[in-house]
Amino acid sequence: MEATATRNSRKSLIGTVTSRSGDKTIKVTYFYKIPHPLYRKEIKRKTVVHVHDEANDCGLGDRVEIMETRPISKLKRWRVTRVIERAPKLDDSIADNAEAEVATKAAEPAKVAEATEVTETTEAPEATES
């Protein structure tokens, strides 16, 4: 008999951080495609899992690798293995410009609606009498 037991391999996924819901907890979304049962067209699906982030170092938009683990809380069954890619951080000046741009774009639809109104012409086609 073998004295040392080997641990089973655990599931590992790569996803994107979509929420920082609490202390040491993040939500990770991963996308996958499955064929439609009847039509066989690929359908995009997503799954959101609660993940344990011990160091609290993951931010929104980061790509992370997660691994299945023992139940840590009611919903957490995964933990962060490593951060693959960090999301770009906005500077304060860039963030201010982005907010101003969003504010101007919010006001633009009213201007566009006014500009695209269809004006009816009262000109009738000329009729030729014979």
Summary of the structure (lengths in Angstrom):
residues: 130
radius of gyration: 27.2
end to end distance: 112.2
largest distance: 112.2
contacts: 252
relative contact order: 0.15
helix: 18%
strand: 36%
